[in-house]
Structures are given as structure tokens and as C-alpha cells.
Amino acid sequence: MKFICRIIFLSFIVFFFLFYLFLQNKSGRKENIGSGQSLIAGGIIPHHQVAGFMIDDFFLRIKKQAPSTIILIGPNHFELGDAWVVSADCLLSGDKKVSIKSDTVKEMEDKGLVKTDNGIVDQEHSIMSIIPYIQKYLPQTEIIPIIFKKGSPLSKIEKITDFLVENYNTKTVIISSVDFSHYLTAKLAEKNDKISINAIKNSDYRQIYQFNNAFLDSPPSVILLLGTMEKLGRKNLEILNHSNSGTLLGKNFMQTTSYYEIAFH
């Protein structure tokens, strides 16, 4: 009888100890979420729809954060207009009006950081191909679109970086819509992707700035994101997905485009 009582007593001790650990672990998770450090502050996603599953995945991840603002950055592929950096304050995606944070766009234009040209942004697929995902998963979220010409001055990028940092809050997510190596076989693309991702991990702005389409299609967009994440202290980089069109389509010897899905915490 004494033996049975001891077993029951020890079982209670073990149960309460495990329950205590559970509560401590649960409490720790809540504290981490409250600090904002577990939130996704920024990311890199593709705009090529062959990799649409990566775009889908990224917005599913940030949906739970319910961001109020997304700053969407990409290349000015066709080098349209006379400004290095262009934004928009009124866009349509299909028959739906895009919710744009127009007051911030105006402030950026007033400060000489961007030029507003709705027609140019409307033709830019690095922005327009992403908007339907935002409207699907985050219909209440406002967007600030920003597109860069290649060779945009680093001084201009730095001024925009400072503006984004000054106006950042934890309800903002900054996304660069960038495709990586272009026009290479999957094998060569893999080699260049390693160079690109190492430069990103090391925040090697000088090397990134010199990249051409064989590495990625918008060095300024990546530099703006990295600089902002660095100044915000959100340098915890997580590679969520990496592939290329050759692998995804089963044609590894064709000219491919490669893709990364990356989150910064």
C-alpha cells in the first residue's frame, strides 16, 4: 500500500513539473511575439508567376500579422520616364482600385525622393503582378509602390532608406519584388545564386550594386531592403524557398529565371 501511495505521489510531482514547464514555454512564446522580433519585417519574393507558389506562401505567412502597410519595391524593367525612382498614388488591378497610402507617396514626392507617375507603375509587372496577392490575403492593407531604374544613385537609395526607417512601425512590411539569375541554364543559375545570396547575407552593397541580370534584376531594390532591415535591427535572414524555372518546369537546359523567397525578422 505504501508503495502504491509513493507511485501516486511521484506521478503528481511529475505532472505538476511538466505543467509548469508548459506554462513557462507558453509564456516565453507570448513574450517573443509581443516584442515584435518574431514578426516578418521584410522580405524578398519573385514576380515571375512560374514561382507564384512562393508569393502565395509569403503572403500567407504575413497574413496573421495583419500589416496596415506594405512597401512594395521592384525594378522599372522598361526604364520608363525621366526619374530614377517612381511611385504611384492611384492604380487599378483589373476592375479593383488598389488601396494606396497616397499621403505617404505625396510626402515622399514633396521631399524629392520619388516622382509620381501612375502610368509607369501600371505597366510594371514587378508591382502589378503582386497586387492581386495583397488584395486576396490582405484586402485592408495599404500599399506604397516604389520602382527603381538600374543605376539609381546610392545617395538616392540611402535617403529613401532613412525615410522608411523614420516612418517604420511593426504594422509595416517592406517587400522587394525581385527575380534572380536570368537567361542561364539551371546549373549556371545555381552558381550565380550562391554568389548573390552570399552578397545579401553579408550586406555587400558594393557587390550587389554591380550585379546585372545574370544575378538579379534590381540591385537598388535589394539594397533599399537590406539597408532598411539593417538600420531597424531586423537582420535575421530566413531563406524560405529557392528554385528556378528550369527545375520547376522540368527543363533544366533551357534559359531559366531563378527565385528566392526570403524573410527578415
Order of alpha helices (4+ residues) and beta strands (2+ residues): alpha-beta-alpha-beta-beta-beta-beta-alpha-beta-alpha-alpha-alpha-beta-alpha-beta-beta-alpha-alpha-alpha-beta-alpha-beta
